[in-house]
Amino acid sequence: MRDTALIWFRQDLRLADNSALAAVQERPVLPVYVLEDGPCAPGGAGRWWLHHSLVALGRSLAERGAPLVLLRGDPRQVIPELAARIGANEVHAGRQTEPAARRRDAETHEALERAGRRLVLHRNALLHEPHLVRTGAGAPFSVYTPFSRAVFAGLEGLPPPQPAPDALTPAPAAPEGLAEAAFGLLPAPPGPDWAAEFPAHWTPGEAGATARLAQFLRDGLATYADRRNLPAAEAGTSGLSPHLHLGEVSPRTVWHAAKAQGGAGLETFLKEILWREFSHHLLWHRPEMPEEPLRPAYKAFPWRHDTAMLAAWQRGRTGVPIVDAGMRQLWRSGWMHNRVRMIVASFLVKHLLQPWQSGEAWFRDTLVDADLAANAASWQWVAGCGADAAPYFRIFNPVLQGEKFDAEGAYIRRWCPELARLPAKFIHRPHEAPEVILRGAGLRIGSDYPAPIIDLAEGRARALAAFAAIKGAEPA
């Protein structure tokens, strides 16, 4: 019998198309997940998802004969000690792009190497290797379109996904780990159960990911190009982002399944997958991206740090219905429609002149799909300071955006029920409704629903002035 291998699960919580697992199927294996504190720890919503995903993964592994061992601590110590304890000469894991994870892996590799063991990293989370894709001049890409063309061309011979193993050989004398509940990932008394509504929207785990993908291919892919911008549309988006974030489904599986299904929305959907790839490419080469603007001129941007403005935005109390609906959807479901994410981000950064880092941090804590690379890249795109950024003068008018993409107000009525009785003409502009309309809707502006915290025209003018005050703000 070959030597025992240690399988270190991280952001690849699945059995199907898991290259780390496939590499050692003929050997006894010890699957392990190490919960770490510090920079690699997930945010609040991510912790809820992680708990349920680990339960699902543990069940699947146990059914195949190799139970998942849950441990808590610093992987740089835990993993080498565990490998020595079970006599594993190799530790297999999926490669990660986050700066803290890369530092952790480098130090874990060094510790294992000193003991005559090795850490083997596999491409489990992405379609491409961020450090290998280069421009014709040999540099990393900084613009999405040429990046997507280069990666797309390289995917012509993408191998099909690998099936999940039917059975696994367990490592002899496997140590006892912790129970999922011991991780303390779920909301607990005396605090509020802020995740109470999450189960109505999500089924974490590999089976949930498989079902979500199948539903999207059946009901959403064909109309994706037209309906993905409609926040009230059922199956308008794939809903796969949290499953991809923790690797409950591989991007290779999604890519092949979408291409096999085909349809009018295919090209648009594949471009969205490549935007995720581009975000990780940026993070690999610009590890400062979550904290620092990629365009140096923006370090001098005159942000107006205002805790009251930020709190109103976080709580969905800005007086701008599409913004408030999005922020309430986020709080109650752990997710927000992609079009609305752009609207609320633009409103925070440009109309309110609050730092994009504040929004990025809030999303990172409250989104179940809080992917560090995609979150940071998208916030920098909206703020105009990223490598491939929206022009600084692109300032979404949230009212016009709402009227365009939620014309009848169905999305507003769902997440801002106090506005539900307003006619469509005023659902996005309740503060402009005549008093007789407000009375008929049972609505008092300033009491039942807040007045706008900023005049949109004044906010736009103020933002343009702020952008003009810094040199080199214009995108290249």
C-alpha positions in Angstrom: 0.0 0.0 0.0 1.3 3.5 -0.9 2.1 6.1 1.7 -0.8 8.0 3.3 -1.5 11.4 1.8 -2.9 14.4 3.6 -5.7 16.3 1.7 -5.9 19.8 3.0 -9.3 21.3 2.0 -9.6 25.1 1.8 -11.6 26.7 -1.0 -12.3 23.4 -2.8 -15.0 21.9 -0.6 -16.1 19.2 -3.1 -15.3 15.7 -4.3 -16.0 16.0 -8.0 -13.3 17.6 -10.1 -11.0 18.0 -7.2 -7.4 17.7 -8.5 -5.9 17.4 -5.1 -8.1 14.4 -4.3 -7.8 12.9 -7.8 -4.0 12.9 -7.4 -4.0 10.5 -4.5 -7.0 8.2 -5.1 -4.9 5.1 -5.0 -3.5 5.9 -1.5 -4.9 6.1 2.0 -6.0 9.6 2.6 -6.7 11.9 5.6 -9.0 14.8 4.6 -8.6 17.8 6.9 -9.9 21.3 7.2 -8.1 23.8 9.5 -10.1 26.8 10.6 -7.7 29.6 11.1 -8.2 33.1 12.6 -6.6 36.2 11.3 -6.4 37.5 7.7 -7.6 34.2 6.1 -10.7 34.0 8.3 -14.1 34.5 6.5 -16.5 37.3 7.3 -19.8 36.8 9.1 -22.0 35.6 6.2 -19.1 33.5 4.9 -18.8 31.8 8.3 -22.5 30.7 8.1 -21.9 29.3 4.7 -18.7 27.6 5.7 -20.4 25.8 8.6 -23.0 24.2 6.4 -20.6 23.4 3.6 -18.3 21.6 6.0 -21.2 19.6 7.3 -22.1 18.6 3.7 -18.5 17.8 2.8 -18.0 15.7 6.0 -21.1 13.7 5.2 -19.9 13.0 1.6 -16.4 12.0 2.7 -17.7 9.7 5.5 -20.0 8.0 3.0 -16.9 7.1 1.0 -14.9 5.8 3.9 -12.6 8.7 4.8 -14.1 11.1 7.4 -13.2 14.7 7.4 -11.0 15.9 10.3 -11.8 19.4 11.6 -9.0 21.2 13.4 -8.5 24.8 14.5 -5.2 26.7 14.7 -2.3 28.0 12.6 -2.0 25.7 9.6 1.7 26.5 9.4 2.0 24.4 12.6 -1.0 22.2 12.4 -0.4 20.8 9.0 3.3 19.8 9.4 2.5 18.3 12.9 -0.5 16.3 11.5 1.6 15.1 8.5 4.3 13.8 10.8 1.7 12.2 13.1 0.2 10.1 10.3 3.4 9.6 8.3 2.2 11.5 5.3 5.1 12.5 3.0 2.8 14.7 0.8 0.2 17.3 1.6 -2.1 18.0 -1.3 -4.2 21.2 -1.5 -5.7 23.7 -4.0 -3.8 26.8 -4.9 -5.1 30.1 -3.5 -4.5 33.6 -4.7 -5.1 35.7 -1.6 -1.9 37.3 -0.3 -2.2 36.0 3.2 -2.9 32.5 2.0 0.1 32.6 -0.3 2.4 33.6 2.6 0.8 30.9 4.8 1.4 28.3 2.1 5.0 29.3 1.5 5.7 29.0 5.2 3.9 25.7 5.4 5.9 24.4 2.5 9.1 25.4 4.2 8.1 23.7 7.4 7.2 20.5 5.6 10.3 20.6 3.5 12.5 20.8 6.6 11.0 17.5 7.7 11.5 15.9 4.3 7.9 16.3 3.2 6.3 18.5 0.6 3.2 20.6 -0.1 1.7 19.9 -3.6 -0.6 22.6 -4.8 -3.2 22.0 -7.5 -5.3 24.3 -9.7 -8.7 23.8 -8.1 -10.3 27.2 -7.9 -9.6 28.8 -11.4 -9.5 27.9 -15.0 -6.0 29.4 -15.5 -2.8 29.9 -13.5 -2.5 33.6 -12.6 1.3 33.5 -12.7 1.4 31.9 -16.1 -0.9 34.0 -18.2 1.1 37.0 -19.7 0.8 39.6 -22.4 2.9 39.4 -25.5 5.5 41.5 -23.8 5.6 39.1 -20.9 3.8 41.3 -18.4 0.7 40.6 -16.3 -2.6 41.8 -17.9 -4.2 44.9 -16.5 -7.1 45.2 -18.9 -10.0 42.7 -18.9 -10.7 42.4 -22.7 -7.2 41.3 -23.8 -7.0 39.1 -20.7 -10.3 37.4 -21.5 -9.2 36.8 -25.1 -5.9 35.2 -24.0 -7.5 33.0 -21.4 -10.4 32.0 -23.7 -8.0 31.0 -26.4 -6.1 28.8 -23.9 -9.3 27.0 -22.8 -9.9 25.4 -26.2 -8.4 22.1 -25.0 -9.7 22.4 -21.4 -10.0 18.8 -20.1 -13.4 17.6 -18.9 -14.1 17.6 -15.2 -13.2 14.6 -13.2 -15.9 12.5 -11.4 -16.1 12.2 -7.7 -14.4 9.0 -6.3 -16.8 6.2 -5.4 -14.7 5.2 -2.4 -11.7 6.3 -0.4 -9.2 4.5 1.7 -8.9 6.0 5.1 -5.6 6.8 6.8 -4.8 4.3 9.6 -5.2 5.7 13.1 -6.7 9.0 12.0 -6.8 11.6 14.8 -10.1 12.7 16.2 -11.1 16.2 15.2 -13.7 18.8 16.3 -17.4 18.8 15.6 -18.6 21.5 13.2 -20.5 23.3 16.1 -17.2 23.7 18.0 -16.0 26.1 15.3 -18.7 28.6 16.4 -19.4 29.7 12.9 -23.1 30.3 13.3 -24.9 33.2 15.0 -25.5 32.4 18.7 -27.5 33.9 21.5 -27.6 36.4 23.0 -27.0 38.1 19.7 -29.6 38.3 16.9 -29.9 35.5 14.4 -29.0 37.6 11.4 -28.8 34.5 9.2 -32.4 33.3 9.9 -33.5 33.9 6.4 -30.4 32.5 4.6 -31.7 28.9 4.4 -34.7 30.1 2.3 -32.3 31.3 -0.3 -29.3 28.9 -0.2 -28.3 25.3 0.1 -24.6 25.2 0.8 -22.6 22.2 -0.2 -21.6 20.3 -3.3 -25.1 18.9 -3.8 -26.6 22.4 -3.5 -24.1 23.7 -6.1 -24.9 20.9 -8.5 -28.7 21.6 -8.2 -28.2 25.3 -8.6 -26.1 24.8 -11.7 -28.7 22.5 -13.2 -31.5 24.9 -12.5 -29.6 27.8 -14.1 -28.8 25.8 -17.2 -32.4 24.8 -17.5 -34.1 28.1 -16.6 -31.6 30.9 -16.9 -28.8 30.5 -19.3 -30.8 31.0 -22.5 -32.1 34.4 -21.3 -29.0 35.4 -19.3 -27.9 38.2 -21.5 -31.3 39.9 -21.3 -32.4 39.1 -17.8 -29.2 39.3 -15.8 -29.6 43.1 -15.3 -33.2 42.7 -13.9 -33.0 42.4 -10.1 -36.6 41.1 -9.8 -36.2 38.4 -12.5 -36.4 34.9 -11.3 -33.3 32.9 -12.5 -32.0 36.1 -14.1 -28.5 35.3 -12.6 -26.9 32.0 -11.9 -26.6 32.3 -8.1 -23.4 30.2 -8.4 -21.0 32.8 -6.9 -21.0 31.5 -3.3 -20.7 27.9 -4.5 -17.7 28.9 -6.7 -16.1 30.9 -3.9 -15.8 27.9 -1.5 -15.2 25.5 -4.4 -18.4 23.4 -4.0 -18.4 23.3 -7.8 -15.3 23.8 -10.0 -15.2 26.5 -12.6 -14.2 23.8 -15.1 -17.5 22.0 -14.4 -19.5 25.2 -14.8 -17.6 26.1 -18.0 -18.1 22.7 -19.7 -21.7 22.4 -18.6 -22.6 25.9 -19.9 -20.9 25.3 -23.2 -22.7 21.9 -23.6 -26.0 23.6 -22.9 -25.4 26.6 -25.2 -28.0 29.2 -25.9 -28.2 33.0 -26.5 -26.8 33.8 -23.1 -23.8 31.6 -23.2 -21.2 34.2 -24.4 -22.3 36.7 -21.8 -22.2 34.1 -19.0 -18.7 32.9 -20.0 -17.5 36.5 -19.9 -18.7 36.8 -16.3 -16.7 33.6 -15.4 -13.6 35.2 -17.0 -14.2 38.5 -15.0 -13.8 36.3 -11.9 -10.6 34.9 -13.4 -9.3 38.4 -14.2 -10.0 39.5 -10.6 -7.8 36.7 -9.3 -5.1 37.5 -11.9 -5.0 41.1 -10.7 -4.8 40.0 -7.0 -2.0 37.6 -7.7 0.1 40.4 -9.3 -1.2 43.3 -7.2 -1.6 41.9 -3.7 -2.2 45.4 -2.4 -5.5 45.6 -4.3 -7.9 45.0 -1.3 -6.5 48.0 0.6 -4.8 50.3 -1.9 -6.0 51.9 -5.2 -4.2 50.5 -8.2 -4.0 53.9 -9.7 -1.6 55.9 -7.4 -3.3 59.2 -8.0 -6.3 58.0 -6.0 -4.3 57.8 -2.8 -4.9 61.6 -2.6 -8.6 61.4 -3.2 -10.6 63.7 -0.8 -12.9 61.2 0.8 -15.4 62.5 3.3 -15.3 60.0 6.1 -18.8 60.2 7.6 -20.0 57.4 9.9 -23.6 58.5 9.8 -23.7 58.4 6.0 -22.0 55.0 6.0 -24.4 53.6 8.6 -27.4 54.8 6.6 -26.1 53.1 3.5 -25.3 49.9 5.4 -28.8 49.7 6.9 -30.7 50.6 3.7 -31.9 53.9 5.1 -30.6 56.3 2.4 -34.0 57.4 1.1 -33.0 56.1 -2.4 -35.3 53.0 -2.9 -33.1 50.9 -5.3 -30.1 51.5 -2.9 -32.1 50.6 0.2 -33.6 47.6 -1.4 -30.2 46.2 -2.4 -28.7 46.8 1.1 -31.7 45.1 2.7 -31.5 42.2 0.3 -27.8 41.9 1.3 -28.6 41.9 5.0 -31.4 39.4 4.9 -30.2 37.0 2.3 -26.4 37.4 2.3 -26.4 38.3 -1.4 -27.2 41.2 -3.7 -28.1 41.2 -7.4 -25.0 42.2 -9.5 -26.6 45.2 -11.2 -27.7 46.5 -7.8 -24.2 46.0 -6.4 -22.9 48.4 -9.0 -25.6 50.9 -8.2 -25.1 50.9 -4.4 -21.3 51.0 -4.8 -21.4 54.0 -7.1 -23.8 55.7 -4.7 -21.5 55.2 -1.7 -18.3 56.1 -3.4 -19.4 58.9 -5.7 -22.6 60.5 -4.3 -21.6 60.1 -0.7 -17.8 60.3 -1.2 -17.2 57.5 1.2 -14.0 55.4 0.7 -14.4 52.4 -1.5 -12.6 50.4 1.2 -15.5 50.9 3.6 -17.9 49.4 1.1 -15.5 46.6 0.3 -15.2 45.7 4.0 -18.9 45.7 4.5 -19.5 43.4 1.5 -16.7 41.2 2.6 -18.5 40.7 6.0 -22.1 40.4 4.8 -21.9 38.6 1.4 -22.0 34.8 1.4 -20.0 35.0 -1.9 -17.4 37.4 -0.4 -14.5 36.5 -2.7 -11.5 38.8 -1.8 -10.3 39.1 -5.4 -13.7 39.8 -7.1 -14.9 42.0 -4.3 -11.8 44.3 -4.3 -11.5 44.4 -8.1 -15.2 45.3 -8.5 -15.1 48.0 -5.9 -12.0 49.5 -7.5 -13.7 49.3 -10.9 -16.7 51.3 -9.6 -14.5 53.8 -7.9 -12.5 54.4 -11.0 -9.2 53.5 -9.4 -8.7 50.0 -10.6 -6.5 48.6 -13.3 -9.4 48.3 -15.7 -11.7 50.8 -14.1 -14.9 52.5 -15.1 -14.3 56.2 -16.1 -14.3 58.5 -13.1 -17.2 60.5 -14.7 -19.4 57.4 -14.9 -21.7 58.2 -11.9 -24.8 56.0 -11.9 -28.0 57.9 -11.2 -29.6 55.4 -8.9 -33.2 56.6 -9.6 -32.8 56.3 -13.3 -31.1 52.9 -12.9 -34.0 51.7 -10.8 -36.5 52.9 -13.3 -34.6 51.3 -16.2 -34.0 47.9 -14.6 -37.0 47.6 -12.2 -39.6 49.6 -14.0 -42.6 48.3 -12.1 -40.8 48.4 -8.8 -41.2 44.6 -8.0 -37.7 44.5 -6.5 -38.4 47.6 -4.4 -41.7 46.3 -3.2 -40.1 43.0 -2.0 -37.2 44.5 0.0 -38.8 47.9 1.0 -42.3 46.8 1.9 -43.2 50.2 3.3 -43.1 51.5 -0.3 -45.2 48.6 -1.7 -48.4 50.5 -2.1 -46.9 53.4 -4.2 -47.7 53.4 -7.9 -44.9 52.6 -10.2 -44.6 56.3 -11.2 -43.3 57.1 -7.7 -41.9 53.9 -6.5 -38.3 55.1 -7.2 -39.1 58.7 -6.3 -41.3 58.5 -3.2 -40.1 62.0 -1.9 -41.6 63.5 -5.1 -45.0 61.9 -4.7 -47.9 64.3 -4.0 -49.2 64.2 -0.5 -52.5 62.5 -1.6 -50.5 59.7 -3.2 -48.4 59.3 0.0 -51.5 59.2 2.2 -53.1 56.6 -0.1 -50.0 54.4 0.2 -49.9 54.8 4.0 -46.5 56.5 3.8 -44.9 59.4 5.6 -41.6 60.5 4.2 -39.2 61.1 7.1 -41.1 58.7 9.4 -42.1 55.5 7.6 -39.3 55.9 5.0 -36.4 58.3 5.2 -36.0 61.4 3.0 -33.0 61.2 0.6 -29.8 61.7 2.6 -28.3 63.6 -0.3 -29.5 65.5 -3.4 -28.4 63.4 -6.3 -27.6 66.3 -8.6 -25.5 68.0 -5.8 -23.8 64.7 -5.1 -22.8 64.2 -8.7 -21.4 67.7 -9.0 -19.5 67.3 -5.7 -18.0 64.0 -7.0 -16.9 65.4 -10.3 -15.2 68.2 -8.5 -13.4 65.8 -6.2 -12.2 63.7 -9.1 -11.0 66.8 -10.9 -9.0 67.8 -7.9 -6.6 64.8 -8.2 -4.1 64.6 -11.0 -3.9 61.5 -13.2 -7.4 60.3 -12.3 -8.4 59.6 -15.9 -8.2 56.0 -16.9 -5.5 55.2 -19.3 
